[in-house]
């Protein structure tokens, strides 16, 4: 029987992210996927700057930039194509050093992530391996695994299991968790078309607000375009398999381009749902990604939510396995991620309802409400910059109960005085950002606890960030989240956890 500290079930973007982050900390893990190769059809097509930052930590930041397109923003349109509202995004460097929104081809991204795994000798990827059962005891977890090609049974034991096995998760069923419906289900037609013709459309995301035929359009690659259309009752994807049937739907964007120059890459039907698991953990087993939550696609956060799960959990699990963090650190995973995921699902649901609800009266309301969506708490930052809400209080997020502060939010990946950025210096460790020069004793104590020290001065972006947060110093976790912030470095640095596992994490790309 194979024994390994961590088994990850499912090698999609979430599982690959978790495996790579654990590999960077030197944690031995086995990544299992039931399929022999990457699913070839495009699914997710957008991610924000915060998730781009995660990719950079994985070591594929530059490679992802080469295969993606910066997105200039989002337009909400009425049924005639008139712009109701526009939310611009920075296409060069946002607050974290990357485009605020990017469009990409998911199979290309997964190929990058799989190739990158080879840099981490402690990670083993096994394809064609289907987990058929999962049971826990006092010492760990047993997984029954079957080689789909040979039928051979391959039992595995692990100290911890991460279920990244999608919406139909066996891991979720094995721990007795269920999905709670958040009252949103719509059937949509998803269409990918390739063409070398220039459609002449605005390069951002177009969302057509229509009570019957809501639609989304975006140019995903040099030659590939994505449309999504809400299906009417009785319609199916089979009604639109040919360009003759499909062309009337996409003609508002293709204009005079002959149908013969448009190649249908894929036509599929999806039911967009809003759901969240009633619990994300049972002892040594954790749920991540679509196994834990399903987000409607209207704000481009579905795939990214799973990668955020992995970024939140991996460093905690590495620290617990290494013995430098207490086992209670794992209790913060669901406490932090569930409310954040729920908030993003609600935002996506709100946009979906705003696009499609209300019939003719809804059209009238949209003309008034759409230009003011940026005023909705939380949605404004997401619409303008892709900035997501701060994490709630936990044992690893010391937020003041009655006022907002820096704790729970992300420390910007800002440029430093020597030309590097914050993540280059933090490099997967805790970090102390301080506007006050540390004493030699403080400097030595921070180093002893395995943390990075970032001393900022007036004029630095992080100095301004501290001032806006009414702080002189901040403790930043390995995932970039602020643990706590305050006026005095002397009161903060002594609460810095000791953290360090395996070899030093590699410099991010």
C-alpha positions as CSV (number, residue, x, y, z in Angstrom):
1,X,0.0,0.0,0.0
2,X,1.3,3.4,-0.9
3,X,1.6,5.9,2.0
4,X,1.9,9.6,1.4
5,X,1.3,12.7,3.6
6,X,-1.2,14.3,1.2
7,X,-3.4,12.9,-1.5
8,X,-5.2,15.4,-3.8
9,X,-8.2,14.0,-5.7
10,X,-8.6,15.8,-9.1
11,X,-6.0,17.5,-11.3
12,X,-7.9,20.4,-12.6
13,X,-6.8,24.0,-11.8
14,X,-7.6,23.7,-8.1
15,X,-5.8,20.4,-7.6
16,X,-2.8,21.5,-9.6
17,X,-2.6,24.7,-7.6
18,X,-2.7,22.9,-4.3
19,X,-0.1,20.3,-5.4
20,X,2.3,22.9,-6.7
21,X,2.1,25.1,-3.6
22,X,2.6,22.0,-1.4
23,X,5.5,21.0,-3.6
24,X,7.1,24.4,-3.2
25,X,7.1,23.7,0.6
26,X,8.7,20.3,0.0
27,X,5.5,18.4,1.0
28,X,5.2,14.9,-0.5
29,X,1.9,14.6,-2.2
30,X,0.1,12.3,-4.7
31,X,-2.2,14.0,-7.2
32,X,-4.8,11.6,-8.7
33,X,-7.0,12.2,-11.8
34,X,-9.4,9.8,-13.4
35,X,-8.7,11.1,-16.9
36,X,-5.6,10.3,-19.0
37,X,-5.2,13.8,-20.3
38,X,-6.4,17.4,-19.9
39,X,-10.0,18.0,-20.8
40,X,-9.6,19.5,-24.3
41,X,-12.6,21.8,-24.4
42,X,-12.4,25.4,-23.1
43,X,-14.5,26.1,-20.0
44,X,-13.3,29.0,-17.8
45,X,-12.0,31.9,-19.8
46,X,-11.4,34.7,-17.3
47,X,-9.5,35.4,-14.1
48,X,-8.7,38.5,-12.1
49,X,-5.4,40.0,-10.9
50,X,-5.6,38.3,-7.5
51,X,-5.6,34.9,-9.1
52,X,-3.0,36.0,-11.6
53,X,-0.9,36.7,-8.6
54,X,-1.4,33.1,-7.4
55,X,-0.2,31.8,-10.7
56,X,2.9,33.9,-10.4
57,X,3.5,32.2,-7.0
58,X,3.2,28.9,-8.7
59,X,6.0,29.9,-11.0
60,X,4.0,30.4,-14.2
61,X,3.3,34.1,-14.1
62,X,5.3,35.0,-17.2
63,X,4.1,31.9,-19.1
64,X,0.4,32.7,-18.3
65,X,0.9,36.3,-19.5
66,X,2.2,34.9,-22.8
67,X,-1.0,32.9,-23.4
68,X,-3.6,35.3,-22.1
69,X,-5.1,38.6,-23.2
70,X,-5.5,41.6,-20.8
71,X,-9.2,42.5,-20.7
72,X,-10.1,46.2,-20.7
73,X,-13.2,45.7,-18.7
74,X,-16.9,45.0,-18.8
75,X,-19.9,46.6,-20.6
76,X,-23.5,46.1,-19.7
77,X,-25.6,46.5,-22.8
78,X,-29.4,46.6,-23.4
79,X,-31.2,44.5,-25.9
80,X,-30.4,46.9,-28.7
81,X,-26.6,47.0,-27.9
82,X,-26.7,50.4,-26.2
83,X,-24.2,50.7,-23.4
84,X,-25.9,50.9,-20.0
85,X,-22.7,50.9,-17.9
86,X,-19.0,50.4,-18.4
87,X,-16.4,49.2,-15.8
88,X,-12.9,49.7,-17.0
89,X,-10.0,47.5,-15.9
90,X,-6.3,48.3,-15.9
91,X,-4.6,46.2,-18.7
92,X,-1.0,46.9,-17.7
93,X,-0.1,46.7,-14.1
94,X,-2.7,46.8,-11.4
95,X,-2.1,47.0,-7.6
96,X,-0.5,43.5,-7.7
97,X,1.6,44.0,-10.8
98,X,-0.6,42.2,-13.4
99,X,-3.6,43.1,-15.6
100,X,-6.7,43.5,-13.5
101,X,-8.5,41.0,-15.7
102,X,-7.2,38.4,-18.2
103,X,-8.9,36.2,-20.8
104,X,-7.4,32.8,-21.6
105,X,-7.9,29.2,-22.8
106,X,-8.3,26.8,-19.9
107,X,-6.7,23.8,-21.6
108,X,-3.6,25.9,-22.3
109,X,-3.5,27.0,-18.6
110,X,-3.8,23.4,-17.4
111,X,-1.0,22.3,-19.7
112,X,1.2,25.0,-18.2
113,X,0.4,23.9,-14.6
114,X,1.0,20.3,-15.4
115,X,4.3,21.0,-17.0
116,X,5.3,23.1,-14.0
117,X,4.7,20.2,-11.6
118,X,7.9,18.6,-13.0
119,X,9.8,21.2,-11.1
120,X,8.7,19.7,-7.8
121,X,10.1,16.2,-7.1
122,X,7.9,15.7,-4.1
123,X,4.7,15.8,-6.2
124,X,3.6,12.8,-8.2
125,X,0.8,13.1,-10.8
126,X,-1.0,9.8,-11.6
127,X,-3.6,9.9,-14.4
128,X,-6.2,7.4,-15.2
129,X,-6.5,6.7,-11.5
130,X,-10.1,6.8,-10.2
131,X,-10.8,7.0,-6.5
132,X,-13.8,4.7,-5.7
133,X,-13.9,5.0,-1.9
134,X,-12.5,7.0,0.9
135,X,-12.6,6.1,4.6
136,X,-11.0,7.7,7.7
137,X,-9.7,6.3,10.9
138,X,-7.8,7.7,13.9
139,X,-4.4,7.7,12.0
140,X,-5.3,8.8,8.5
141,X,-7.4,8.2,5.4
142,X,-7.6,5.2,3.2
143,X,-8.4,5.7,-0.5
144,X,-9.4,2.9,-2.8
145,X,-8.0,3.7,-6.2
146,X,-8.5,1.8,-9.5
147,X,-6.3,2.1,-12.6
148,X,-8.9,2.7,-15.3
149,X,-6.7,1.1,-18.0
150,X,-5.8,-2.1,-16.3
151,X,-8.4,-2.4,-13.6
152,X,-5.7,-2.9,-11.0
153,X,-6.6,-1.8,-7.5
154,X,-4.2,0.6,-5.8
155,X,-4.9,1.3,-2.1
156,X,-3.4,4.5,-0.8
157,X,-3.1,5.9,2.8
158,X,-2.7,9.6,3.5
159,X,-2.5,11.8,6.5
160,X,-4.7,14.4,4.7
161,X,-6.9,14.4,1.6
162,X,-7.9,17.4,-0.5
163,X,-11.0,16.8,-2.6
164,X,-10.6,18.8,-5.7
165,X,-12.9,16.5,-7.8
166,X,-15.5,18.9,-9.1
167,X,-19.2,19.4,-8.9
168,X,-20.0,15.6,-8.7
169,X,-17.4,15.1,-6.0
170,X,-17.0,11.6,-4.6
171,X,-15.0,13.2,-1.8
172,X,-17.9,15.3,-0.8
173,X,-20.2,12.3,-0.7
174,X,-17.7,10.3,1.3
175,X,-17.7,12.8,4.1
176,X,-21.4,13.2,4.1
177,X,-21.4,16.9,3.0
178,X,-24.2,18.2,0.8
179,X,-24.6,21.1,-1.5
180,X,-27.0,23.9,-0.5
181,X,-28.9,25.6,-3.2
182,X,-28.6,29.4,-3.2
183,X,-31.6,29.9,-5.5
184,X,-30.1,30.3,-8.9
185,X,-30.3,28.0,-11.9
186,X,-30.3,29.0,-15.5
187,X,-29.7,27.0,-18.7
188,X,-27.2,28.7,-21.1
189,X,-25.8,27.9,-24.5
190,X,-22.0,28.2,-24.5
191,X,-20.4,28.7,-28.0
192,X,-16.7,28.9,-29.0
193,X,-16.0,30.1,-32.5
194,X,-12.6,30.5,-34.3
195,X,-11.9,32.9,-37.0
196,X,-9.0,34.9,-38.5
197,X,-11.4,37.7,-39.4
198,X,-11.4,40.9,-37.4
199,X,-14.9,41.3,-35.8
200,X,-14.1,44.9,-34.9
201,X,-15.8,44.5,-31.5
202,X,-14.6,46.2,-28.2
203,X,-12.0,43.9,-26.6
204,X,-13.7,43.7,-23.2
205,X,-16.6,41.6,-22.0
206,X,-20.0,42.4,-23.4
207,X,-23.0,41.4,-21.2
208,X,-26.3,41.9,-22.9
209,X,-29.1,42.4,-20.3
210,X,-32.3,40.9,-21.7
211,X,-35.1,39.1,-19.9
212,X,-35.3,36.4,-22.6
213,X,-32.0,36.2,-24.5
214,X,-29.4,37.5,-22.1
215,X,-25.9,37.1,-23.7
216,X,-22.2,37.4,-23.0
217,X,-19.5,37.9,-25.6
218,X,-15.7,38.2,-25.3
219,X,-12.7,37.7,-27.5
220,X,-10.6,35.0,-25.7
221,X,-7.6,34.6,-28.0
222,X,-6.1,35.8,-31.2
223,X,-8.6,33.8,-33.2
224,X,-11.1,32.5,-30.6
225,X,-14.3,34.1,-29.5
226,X,-16.8,33.0,-26.7
227,X,-20.5,33.6,-26.7
228,X,-23.0,32.6,-24.0
229,X,-26.8,32.8,-24.5
230,X,-29.5,32.1,-22.1
231,X,-31.7,29.3,-23.5
232,X,-35.4,29.6,-23.6
233,X,-37.7,26.8,-22.3
234,X,-37.6,23.9,-24.7
235,X,-34.4,24.9,-26.4
236,X,-31.2,22.7,-26.2
237,X,-27.7,22.9,-27.5
238,X,-28.7,20.6,-30.3
239,X,-30.8,23.4,-31.8
240,X,-27.6,25.3,-32.5
241,X,-25.0,22.8,-33.7
242,X,-24.7,24.2,-37.2
243,X,-23.6,27.7,-38.2
244,X,-26.8,28.2,-40.1
245,X,-28.8,28.0,-36.8
246,X,-26.1,29.7,-34.7
247,X,-25.3,32.6,-37.0
248,X,-28.5,34.7,-36.2
249,X,-27.4,34.7,-32.5
250,X,-23.8,35.8,-33.1
251,X,-24.5,38.1,-36.0
252,X,-24.7,41.3,-33.9
253,X,-21.0,40.8,-33.3
254,X,-19.8,39.2,-36.5
255,X,-21.4,41.8,-38.8
256,X,-20.4,41.4,-42.4
257,X,-18.0,38.5,-41.8
258,X,-19.2,35.6,-44.0
259,X,-20.5,32.5,-42.0
260,X,-18.0,30.4,-44.0
261,X,-15.1,32.2,-42.2
262,X,-16.5,31.2,-38.8
263,X,-15.5,27.8,-37.4
264,X,-17.6,26.3,-34.6
265,X,-15.2,25.0,-32.0
266,X,-17.8,24.0,-29.5
267,X,-21.4,24.2,-28.7
268,X,-22.5,23.1,-25.3
269,X,-25.3,23.5,-22.8
270,X,-24.6,24.4,-19.2
271,X,-26.8,25.0,-16.2
272,X,-25.3,27.8,-14.3
273,X,-25.9,27.2,-10.6
274,X,-25.3,28.9,-7.2
275,X,-24.5,26.3,-4.6
276,X,-22.2,25.9,-1.6
277,X,-21.4,22.8,0.6
278,X,-22.8,22.7,4.1
279,X,-19.4,21.8,5.4
280,X,-16.0,21.8,3.8
281,X,-14.1,19.5,6.1
282,X,-14.4,16.2,8.0
283,X,-11.3,15.7,10.2
284,X,-8.5,15.0,7.7
285,X,-10.5,15.5,4.5
286,X,-11.0,19.0,2.9
287,X,-13.2,20.1,0.0
288,X,-11.9,22.7,-2.5
289,X,-13.1,24.2,-5.7
290,X,-16.3,23.0,-7.3
291,X,-16.5,20.2,-4.8
292,X,-17.2,23.0,-2.2
293,X,-19.0,25.7,-4.2
294,X,-20.5,26.5,-7.6
295,X,-20.5,30.1,-8.8
296,X,-22.5,31.5,-11.8
297,X,-20.0,32.8,-14.4
298,X,-21.2,36.4,-14.6
299,X,-18.2,37.9,-12.7
300,X,-15.6,35.4,-13.8
301,X,-14.9,33.9,-10.4
302,X,-15.7,30.2,-10.7
303,X,-12.3,28.7,-11.4
304,X,-10.5,31.4,-9.4
305,X,-12.5,30.6,-6.3
306,X,-11.0,27.1,-6.3
307,X,-7.5,28.4,-6.7
308,X,-8.1,30.8,-3.8
309,X,-9.1,27.8,-1.7
310,X,-5.8,26.1,-2.6
311,X,-3.8,29.2,-1.8
312,X,-5.5,29.6,1.6
313,X,-5.1,25.9,2.7
314,X,-1.7,24.8,1.2
315,X,0.6,26.8,3.5
316,X,-1.4,26.0,6.6
317,X,-1.3,22.3,5.8
318,X,2.4,22.5,5.1
319,X,3.0,24.2,8.4
320,X,0.9,21.7,10.3
321,X,2.7,18.8,8.7
322,X,6.1,20.4,9.5
323,X,5.1,21.0,13.1
324,X,5.6,24.7,12.9
325,X,1.9,25.5,13.0
326,X,-0.6,24.0,15.4
327,X,-3.3,21.7,14.1
328,X,-5.9,24.3,14.9
329,X,-4.6,26.4,11.9
330,X,-6.5,24.1,9.7
331,X,-9.8,25.1,11.4
332,X,-9.4,28.5,9.8
333,X,-9.7,27.2,6.2
334,X,-13.5,26.9,6.1
335,X,-14.0,29.8,8.5
336,X,-12.2,32.1,6.1
337,X,-13.1,30.7,2.7
338,X,-16.7,29.8,3.1
339,X,-18.0,33.4,3.7
340,X,-15.7,34.7,1.0
341,X,-17.0,32.2,-1.6
342,X,-20.6,32.8,-0.5
343,X,-20.1,36.6,-1.0
344,X,-18.7,36.1,-4.5
345,X,-21.5,33.7,-5.4
346,X,-24.0,36.3,-4.2
347,X,-22.3,39.0,-6.3
348,X,-22.4,36.7,-9.4
349,X,-26.1,35.9,-8.7
350,X,-26.9,39.6,-8.4
351,X,-25.3,40.3,-11.8
352,X,-27.1,37.3,-13.3
353,X,-30.5,38.5,-12.0
354,X,-29.7,42.1,-13.1
355,X,-29.0,40.8,-16.6
356,X,-32.1,38.7,-17.0
357,X,-34.8,39.5,-14.5
358,X,-38.0,41.5,-14.6
359,X,-39.4,41.3,-18.2
360,X,-40.1,44.6,-19.8
361,X,-40.2,46.4,-16.4
362,X,-36.8,44.9,-15.8
363,X,-35.5,46.6,-18.9
364,X,-36.7,49.9,-17.6
365,X,-35.1,49.4,-14.2
366,X,-31.8,48.3,-15.7
367,X,-31.4,51.7,-17.4
368,X,-31.6,53.3,-14.0
369,X,-29.8,50.7,-11.9
370,X,-27.0,49.5,-14.2
371,X,-25.0,52.7,-14.1
372,X,-25.1,52.6,-10.3
373,X,-24.1,49.0,-9.7
374,X,-20.6,50.3,-8.7
375,X,-22.3,51.7,-5.6
376,X,-23.4,48.3,-4.3
377,X,-21.1,47.4,-1.3
378,X,-18.5,44.9,-2.4
379,X,-19.7,44.8,-6.0
380,X,-18.1,48.2,-6.7
381,X,-14.6,47.1,-6.0
382,X,-15.1,43.9,-7.9
383,X,-16.6,45.6,-10.9
384,X,-13.9,48.3,-11.1
385,X,-10.8,46.5,-10.1
386,X,-11.5,42.8,-9.5
387,X,-10.8,43.4,-5.8
388,X,-12.6,40.9,-3.6
389,X,-13.8,41.2,0.0
390,X,-11.5,40.9,3.0
391,X,-11.5,37.6,4.9
392,X,-13.5,37.5,8.1
393,X,-12.0,37.2,11.5
394,X,-10.3,33.9,12.4
395,X,-7.4,32.7,14.5
396,X,-5.2,33.8,11.6
397,X,-7.1,37.1,10.8
398,X,-7.1,39.5,13.7
399,X,-9.7,42.0,12.4
400,X,-11.0,44.6,14.8
401,X,-14.6,43.8,15.6
402,X,-16.0,47.3,15.1
403,X,-13.9,48.9,12.4
404,X,-12.4,48.1,9.1
405,X,-8.6,47.8,8.8
406,X,-6.0,46.1,6.8
407,X,-6.4,42.6,8.5
408,X,-8.1,40.1,6.2
409,X,-7.3,42.0,3.0
410,X,-4.4,41.4,0.6
411,X,-1.1,43.2,1.0
412,X,-0.5,44.7,-2.5
413,X,2.2,43.1,-4.5
414,X,3.8,46.5,-4.8
415,X,7.2,47.5,-6.2
416,X,9.9,48.1,-3.6
417,X,12.8,50.4,-3.6
418,X,15.3,47.8,-5.1
419,X,13.2,47.0,-8.1
420,X,11.6,43.9,-6.7
421,X,8.0,43.5,-5.7
422,X,6.6,42.4,-2.3
423,X,6.1,38.7,-3.4
424,X,9.7,38.4,-4.6
425,X,10.8,39.2,-1.0
426,X,8.1,37.4,0.9
427,X,8.6,34.3,-1.3
428,X,6.0,32.1,0.4
429,X,6.9,33.1,4.0
430,X,5.3,35.3,6.6
431,X,6.4,38.9,6.2
432,X,6.6,42.0,8.4
433,X,5.9,45.2,6.5
434,X,6.9,48.2,8.7
435,X,7.3,51.9,8.3
436,X,9.3,52.0,11.5
437,X,12.9,50.9,11.4
438,X,13.3,47.7,13.4
439,X,15.8,47.5,16.2
440,X,18.6,44.9,15.8
441,X,16.8,42.7,18.3
442,X,13.5,42.9,16.4
443,X,15.3,42.2,13.1
444,X,17.0,39.1,14.5
445,X,13.7,37.9,16.1
446,X,11.8,38.3,12.8
447,X,14.6,36.3,11.0
448,X,14.6,33.6,13.7
449,X,10.9,33.0,13.1
450,X,11.5,32.5,9.4
451,X,9.8,35.7,8.2
452,X,10.8,38.3,5.6
453,X,11.3,41.9,6.7
454,X,10.1,44.7,4.4
455,X,11.0,48.1,5.7
456,X,9.2,50.8,3.7
457,X,9.8,54.5,3.6
458,X,7.7,57.6,2.7
459,X,6.9,57.6,-1.0
460,X,6.8,53.8,-1.3
461,X,3.5,52.3,-2.3
462,X,3.4,50.0,0.7
463,X,4.1,53.0,3.0
464,X,1.1,54.7,1.6
465,X,-0.9,51.5,2.0
466,X,0.0,51.3,5.7
467,X,-1.0,55.0,6.2
468,X,-4.4,54.5,4.5
469,X,-5.0,51.6,6.8
470,X,-4.0,53.7,9.8
471,X,-1.1,51.4,10.6
472,X,2.7,51.5,11.0
473,X,3.2,47.8,10.6
474,X,1.5,44.7,9.3
475,X,2.0,41.0,9.6
476,X,1.4,39.3,6.2
477,X,0.7,35.6,5.8
478,X,2.3,33.4,3.1
479,X,-0.8,33.7,1.0
480,X,-0.6,37.5,1.0
481,X,-3.4,38.1,3.5
482,X,-2.8,40.5,6.3
483,X,-2.9,38.6,9.7
484,X,-2.9,41.8,11.8
485,X,-1.9,45.4,11.5
486,X,-1.2,48.1,14.1
487,X,0.5,51.3,15.2
488,X,3.5,49.7,16.9
489,X,6.0,47.2,15.4
490,X,7.0,46.2,18.9
491,X,3.5,45.0,19.7
492,X,3.2,43.1,16.5
493,X,6.3,41.2,15.7
494,X,6.2,39.1,18.9
495,X,2.9,37.6,17.7
496,X,4.5,36.5,14.5
497,X,4.1,32.7,14.0
498,X,7.2,30.6,13.5
499,X,6.8,29.1,10.1
500,X,9.2,27.2,7.8
501,X,8.9,23.9,5.9
502,X,11.3,22.1,3.6
503,X,13.5,24.1,1.2
504,X,13.0,27.8,0.7
505,X,10.2,28.4,-1.7
506,X,11.4,29.3,-5.1
507,X,11.2,32.9,-6.4
508,X,7.9,33.5,-8.2
509,X,8.0,34.1,-12.0
